[in-house]
Each structure stands twice: as C-alpha cells, then as structure tokens.
Amino acid sequence: MTRHRIILSGGGTGGHVYPALSVWEQLENDPGVEAILYIGAKGHIEERIATARKIDFVGLEVSGLPRKLSPSLVRWFFQMRNAIAEAKKIFSTFKPTVVLGTGGYASAPPLFAAMQLNVPFAVHEPDAHPGLVNRLFAKNANLVSLGMKGAEERLKCGQGTVVVNGNPIRKGFIEPIDRRTARQNLGLSPELKTIAITGGSQGARAINESACGCIQRLLAHTPELQVIHQAGDKNMDDVTAKIKEVELQSSAAGSILNNPRFCLRSYFEDMSLVYAAADLAVCRSGAMTISELAAMSLPAVFIPYPHAAQNHQMHNARSVEEQGAALVIAQDDLTSDRLSEVLISLFSDESKLSSMREAMSKIGKPKAAADLAEQLKQLSAQYQSPAGQAADND
C-alpha cells in the first residue's frame, strides 16, 4: 500500500497559510497518509496556527527578500542558504514523497530542497497576480495549481501539469448553515436583506471610516436593510467613537449602536457565519476572501488593499468584476457617499444583485482542497511506484 509522506509549506500571510491548512484537513485522516509535516518561518502566523491545530511543524529562520541593494540583502542571502541546508536535513530524516508550496518566502527553502533532491513538488498560486516564489518554482514544478484563472498567463510553467483548482478553503465555507439561522445566530431578523462589511480580521481603517459615514443612510433605506460590521480589534474604539459622532451630528432619532439591525463586532471567530447571513459583502479582495465568497455565492463590493505586493488585490478584484460577480471601488475613490451610493443602488436593483450572485456561484470551486489533496497523492504514488523514482532523499 502506498504510504504518503507529505510536506506542506507556505506562510507570511493567511492567504498563503490557509490553503495549506485546508489541504491538511483533507489529508489528516486519510489512511494512506503516513505523515504530514508543515515547514514554515519560525515565529510567524503559520507556526501559531499549526501549533494550535496540533500539526507537526518545523520553523526555519527565513525572511522576505529585501527589495533594495543594502547590507540586509547580503544577510538575507546567507540566511536563505542556511534555511535551504536545514530543509535538506529535514528531508533526509522525514523522507517526503511529495511537497506542496502555497507561496510566500517561507515556502522557498523546502521547494528548493525538493527540486535539488528530485522529490516531486507542487506549487499553489492563490492570486491572479503570482508572487515571486511561485513564479520562480512554477517552471520546475510537477504540478502548478491555480486559485484564479488569470494567473497562468503570468507564470512560466515548464512540463508540469497546470490545473485551475480554485483556492482550498475551510470546510465551514463549503457547507455553511442556512441564511435564516445565520442571521438569528447574530441577533438579526431572519427576513431582512443584509450587508456584511469587513476589512479582514485586523480591520481596515479606510473601510471603517467610509462605513461609519454611511451607516445611517443604509439603516434608513426602504425597504429596511441590516448591516454586519467587523471593525477589527485595534479599530473598535475608533469605530464606536465615529458612530457616536455621526449620531450627534444627525437629526435622525434613535441610536445607531443600539439599532437591532446593526451588528457591530471587533472580530468574528467564524466568518462563514457572517457570509451565510449576508446578501452582499463589502471587503478587501485577497485571494482567500474571494474563494470563500465564491464558495458561498456571495457577491461583493471590493475595496482592494492598495499596498499589497504587485497590487495583487486589485488584479484579483478586477478579475472577479470582469466575470460579473463584483463591483470595485479603488481606495483612492472611496468615500461614504460613494459607498452608500453603490450599496443602495444594488439593493434597489434585485436583478443586478441576483445576476452577481449567479456569476459568483460559477467562480466558486468548493472541491479545491479535496482535488489538490488527491493530486498530491497521485504525485506521491508515482514517485513511489516501480516505474517512478526511488524514494531516496539521502
């Protein structure tokens, strides 16, 4: 029987970590999988999450490539060389049969080790605009898995298989609870149209400020709307103060903060509950966010983070907008008036919102994690077969 020994790697941001973790969810109870090891950057998000989930983890001393000529570039070179040497030592004892890199500088050492030791490896690119590590390793990968269609034209792939799997997402987004129950769990009416506003787990000041400025107009809309707002822990006090300021400046009666149609929290542990309750999301356009929305057929108004590497969030957002599933507001164009205008226009045009929902459902690939896990096992089996290479990494 084939015994798969799998290394997962990727880190720096949740967008690189969560695809790997979603694949781990598919593999952890597979009887053919003998062992899974996560290799990442020491002390970073991937170590915290892997430790919390009791995943075997090895952290390497590794950091991102400096973008300017400086002494730090020399230090980075030696650090990366040492991390690659450490990865090779890990391979000699763990003896992987396949390696998956999901992007970020943390995945570079194990991918380089796999390439040098002739262990089959796959890269998964979550964004429409590929990152540096995946651009470097795609040309030698046995499998290039894509989260979004637009990425292939920006990658120089070699002889490996290229598959648009979509982005692997957690099970809660694939099998969400029904909308009425989700709304009731959040203390909202099960009947009313609902908007979810979020800048991610940390919040986004620009989104928060524009949302605070238009919340009263949204709550005054006829027919009635509900709003769920995730402010972020570090922004919660500012958001609360801003809403109170809006209340003082307004002649409208009643408190926004106490309005039963307004659910304000600093953080939601389970965003699948929020998305399940909503008819429309206002959010950033990271690859994982888009994949979660698509799996739940939830259309969006995207406000891309303007400082993302290679402006990849704008590329992501435009790709979805071109497919009719979202609208995009650049952060430089974002105001309370602009946001309220777009939202009220959408909720005044049910056919438009319905067509966006249908388009988003076509983007969704809920089987992405299962498909990528199966593809890794196939690579592993070929490596171990008599016709393949011997599984000797020494």
C-alpha positions in Angstrom: 0.0 0.0 0.0 1.3 3.5 -0.9 2.4 5.4 2.2 2.3 9.1 1.6 4.7 11.4 3.5 3.7 14.9 2.7 5.4 18.3 3.4 3.3 21.4 3.3 4.8 24.8 3.2 3.8 28.4 2.9 3.5 31.5 5.1 3.8 35.1 5.9 0.1 35.8 5.5 -3.1 33.9 5.9 -3.6 33.8 2.2 -0.6 31.5 1.9 -1.2 29.5 5.1 -4.9 28.7 4.9 -4.8 26.9 1.5 -2.1 24.6 3.0 -4.2 24.0 6.1 -7.3 23.3 4.0 -5.4 20.6 2.2 -4.2 19.3 5.6 -7.9 18.9 6.6 -8.4 16.7 3.6 -5.3 14.5 4.3 -5.2 14.2 8.1 -7.5 11.2 8.4 -6.6 9.6 5.1 -5.5 6.0 5.8 -2.9 6.2 3.0 -1.1 9.2 4.6 1.6 8.1 6.9 2.8 11.6 8.0 2.4 15.3 7.3 4.9 18.0 8.2 4.4 21.7 7.9 7.6 23.7 7.2 7.3 27.5 7.6 9.0 30.6 9.0 9.9 30.4 12.7 7.6 32.6 14.9 5.2 33.6 12.1 1.5 33.1 11.6 1.9 29.6 10.2 3.7 28.4 13.4 0.9 29.7 15.6 -1.9 28.2 13.5 -0.1 24.9 13.0 0.6 24.6 16.7 -3.0 25.4 17.6 -4.2 22.6 15.3 -1.6 20.2 16.6 0.1 19.9 13.2 3.8 18.7 13.2 5.7 21.9 12.4 9.3 22.9 11.8 10.2 26.6 11.7 13.1 27.9 9.7 15.0 31.2 10.2 13.9 32.8 6.9 12.6 36.3 5.8 11.4 38.1 2.8 13.8 39.2 0.0 14.9 42.9 0.6 13.8 45.0 -2.4 16.8 47.3 -2.4 20.6 46.9 -2.6 21.8 47.0 1.0 23.8 45.0 3.6 20.5 43.4 4.5 20.5 41.7 1.1 23.8 40.0 1.9 22.5 38.8 5.2 19.3 37.6 3.5 21.4 35.5 1.0 23.2 33.7 3.8 20.0 33.2 5.8 18.3 31.7 2.8 21.3 29.4 2.1 21.2 28.2 5.7 17.5 27.6 5.5 17.8 25.5 2.4 20.5 23.5 4.0 18.2 23.0 7.1 15.4 21.9 4.8 17.6 19.3 3.2 18.4 17.9 6.6 14.7 17.7 7.4 14.1 15.8 4.1 16.8 13.3 4.9 15.0 12.3 8.1 11.4 12.8 7.2 11.8 11.4 3.6 8.9 13.1 1.9 7.2 11.6 -1.1 5.7 14.9 -2.2 5.9 18.6 -1.3 3.4 21.4 -1.6 4.3 25.1 -1.5 1.5 27.6 -1.2 3.5 30.8 -1.7 5.4 33.3 0.4 9.1 33.3 1.2 8.7 30.5 3.8 8.0 28.0 1.1 11.2 28.7 -0.9 13.6 26.5 1.1 11.6 23.3 1.1 10.7 23.8 -2.6 14.4 24.4 -3.4 15.3 21.3 -1.4 12.6 19.2 -3.3 13.9 20.4 -6.6 17.6 19.5 -5.8 16.7 16.2 -4.2 14.3 15.2 -7.0 11.3 14.9 -4.8 8.1 15.8 -6.7 6.6 19.1 -5.8 3.6 21.2 -6.5 3.0 25.0 -6.1 -0.3 26.5 -5.5 -0.8 30.2 -6.5 -3.8 31.7 -4.8 -3.8 35.1 -6.5 -4.5 36.3 -10.1 -1.0 38.0 -9.9 1.5 35.4 -8.9 4.0 36.0 -6.1 7.8 35.9 -6.6 8.4 32.4 -5.1 5.7 30.7 -7.2 7.0 32.5 -10.3 10.4 31.1 -9.6 9.4 27.5 -8.9 6.5 27.0 -11.3 8.8 26.3 -14.2 10.2 23.2 -12.5 7.1 22.1 -10.6 5.4 18.8 -11.3 2.0 20.4 -10.7 1.0 24.1 -10.8 -2.3 24.6 -9.0 -4.1 27.9 -9.6 -6.6 29.6 -7.4 -7.7 32.1 -10.1 -7.9 31.8 -13.9 -5.8 34.9 -14.6 -2.6 33.6 -13.1 -1.5 31.2 -15.8 -0.6 33.9 -18.3 1.7 35.4 -15.7 3.6 32.2 -14.9 6.3 30.5 -17.0 5.3 26.9 -16.4 7.5 24.0 -17.6 6.5 20.4 -18.3 4.3 20.1 -15.2 0.5 19.9 -15.2 -1.3 23.2 -14.8 -4.8 23.0 -13.2 -7.2 25.7 -12.1 -8.3 24.1 -8.9 -9.6 27.2 -7.2 -8.3 28.0 -3.7 -8.6 25.4 -1.0 -10.9 26.7 1.7 -12.0 25.5 5.1 -15.0 23.2 5.4 -17.2 25.8 7.1 -17.4 27.8 3.9 -18.2 24.7 1.8 -21.2 23.6 4.0 -22.5 26.8 5.6 -25.6 27.0 7.8 -28.7 28.4 6.1 -29.2 32.1 5.9 -32.2 32.5 8.3 -30.3 30.5 11.0 -27.2 32.5 10.5 -29.0 35.8 10.9 -30.8 34.6 14.0 -27.5 33.5 15.5 -26.2 37.0 15.0 -29.3 38.5 16.7 -30.7 39.8 13.4 -34.0 39.5 11.6 -34.2 36.4 9.5 -36.2 38.2 6.9 -34.2 41.4 6.0 -31.6 41.9 3.3 -28.2 42.1 5.0 -24.8 43.7 4.2 -21.5 42.4 5.6 -18.7 45.0 5.9 -15.2 43.8 6.9 -11.6 44.8 6.4 -10.4 41.4 7.5 -9.6 40.1 10.9 -7.4 43.2 11.7 -9.9 45.6 10.2 -9.2 48.3 7.6 -9.3 52.0 8.6 -10.4 53.2 5.1 -13.3 50.8 5.0 -14.3 51.5 8.6 -14.3 55.3 8.1 -16.5 55.1 4.9 -18.8 52.6 6.5 -19.3 54.8 9.6 -20.1 57.7 7.4 -22.9 55.9 5.5 -24.3 53.5 8.1 -27.2 55.9 9.0 -28.2 56.1 5.3 -28.1 52.4 5.0 -30.3 51.9 8.1 -32.8 54.5 6.8 -33.2 52.7 3.5 -36.6 51.4 2.4 -37.1 48.5 2.4 -35.2 48.0 5.6 -31.6 46.7 5.5 -29.4 45.1 8.1 -25.6 45.7 8.5 -23.0 43.4 10.0 -19.7 45.3 10.6 -16.4 43.7 11.6 -14.2 46.6 12.8 -11.0 44.8 13.9 -9.7 44.7 17.5 -7.4 47.7 17.1 -10.1 49.8 15.4 -13.1 49.1 17.6 -12.8 52.2 19.8 -12.3 54.5 16.8 -15.3 53.0 15.0 -17.6 53.3 18.1 -16.5 56.9 18.6 -17.1 57.8 15.0 -20.6 56.3 15.0 -21.4 58.3 18.2 -20.1 61.4 16.4 -22.4 60.7 13.4 -25.3 60.3 15.8 -24.7 63.7 17.4 -24.5 65.4 14.0 -27.7 63.8 12.8 -31.2 64.9 13.3 -32.5 61.3 12.9 -33.9 59.8 16.0 -32.6 56.7 17.7 -29.1 55.2 18.4 -27.2 53.5 15.6 -25.2 51.4 18.1 -28.4 50.1 19.7 -30.3 49.6 16.4 -31.3 45.9 16.2 -30.5 46.0 12.5 -26.8 46.8 13.2 -24.4 44.1 14.4 -21.0 45.7 15.2 -18.2 43.5 16.5 -14.4 43.8 16.7 -13.9 40.3 15.4 -15.9 37.2 14.3 -14.3 33.9 15.0 -16.3 32.3 12.2 -16.6 34.4 9.1 -18.6 31.7 7.4 -21.5 32.6 9.7 -21.3 36.2 8.6 -21.2 35.4 4.9 -24.0 32.9 5.3 -26.2 35.7 6.8 -25.3 38.3 4.1 -26.7 39.1 0.7 -23.7 41.3 -0.2 -20.2 41.8 1.2 -18.0 44.9 1.3 -14.4 43.8 1.8 -10.8 43.6 0.6 -10.0 41.3 -2.3 -7.4 38.8 -1.0 -7.5 35.5 -2.9 -8.8 33.5 0.1 -11.6 36.0 0.7 -12.7 35.8 -2.9 -12.6 32.0 -2.8 -14.7 31.9 0.4 -17.3 34.3 -1.1 -17.4 32.3 -4.3 -18.0 29.1 -2.5 -21.0 30.7 -0.8 -22.2 32.5 -3.9 -21.9 35.9 -2.1 -21.4 38.9 -4.4 -19.2 41.7 -3.3 -18.1 45.3 -3.5 -14.3 45.1 -3.3 -12.1 47.8 -2.0 -8.6 46.4 -2.8 -5.8 47.0 -0.3 -3.6 49.4 -2.4 -0.3 48.4 -0.8 -0.5 44.7 -1.5 2.5 43.2 -3.3 2.4 43.8 -7.1 -1.0 45.3 -6.4 -2.4 41.8 -6.5 -5.6 42.6 -4.7 -6.6 45.0 -7.5 -5.8 42.3 -10.1 -7.9 39.8 -8.1 -10.8 42.2 -7.8 -10.8 43.2 -11.4 -10.8 39.6 -12.5 -14.0 38.9 -10.5 -15.6 42.1 -11.6 -14.9 41.1 -15.3 -16.9 38.0 -14.6 -19.9 40.0 -13.4 -19.7 38.9 -9.7 -18.5 42.1 -8.0 -18.0 45.8 -8.2 -14.7 47.5 -7.4 -14.1 50.8 -5.7 -10.4 51.8 -5.5 -9.4 53.0 -2.1 -8.4 56.4 -3.5 -12.0 56.8 -4.7 -13.6 55.6 -1.5 -15.9 58.0 0.3 -19.0 57.5 2.5 -21.1 59.0 -0.3 -19.6 56.7 -2.9 -20.1 53.6 -0.8 -23.7 54.3 0.1 -24.5 55.2 -3.5 -23.2 51.9 -4.7 -24.8 49.8 -2.0 -28.2 51.5 -2.2 -28.1 51.2 -6.0 -27.5 47.4 -5.7 -30.3 46.8 -3.2 -32.6 48.8 -5.3 -32.0 46.5 -8.3 -32.7 42.9 -7.3 -32.0 41.7 -10.8 -28.4 43.1 -10.7 -27.8 41.6 -7.3 -29.2 38.3 -8.5 -27.0 38.2 -11.6 -23.9 39.0 -9.5 -24.8 36.2 -7.1 -25.2 33.8 -10.1 -21.9 34.9 -11.5 -20.1 34.4 -8.2 -21.5 30.9 -7.8 -19.9 30.0 -11.2 -16.5 31.1 -9.8 -16.7 29.0 -6.7 -14.8 25.8 -6.6 -15.7 24.1 -3.3 -13.8 20.9 -4.1 -10.5 22.7 -4.5 -9.0 21.3 -1.3 -10.1 17.8 -2.0 -8.9 18.0 -5.6 -5.5 19.3 -4.7 -5.1 16.7 -1.9 -5.9 14.0 -4.5 -3.4 15.4 -7.0 -0.7 15.4 -4.3 -1.4 11.8 -3.6 -1.1 10.9 -7.2 2.3 12.6 -7.5 3.4 10.8 -4.3 2.2 7.4 -5.7 4.0 7.9 -9.0 7.2 8.8 -7.1 6.9 5.5 -5.1 5.9 3.3 -7.9 8.4 0.9 -9.5 8.3 2.9 -12.7 8.9 6.1 -10.8 11.9 7.4 -8.9 13.1 5.6 -5.8 12.0 7.4 -2.7 15.6 8.0 -1.5 16.3 11.6 -0.4 19.7 11.0 1.1 
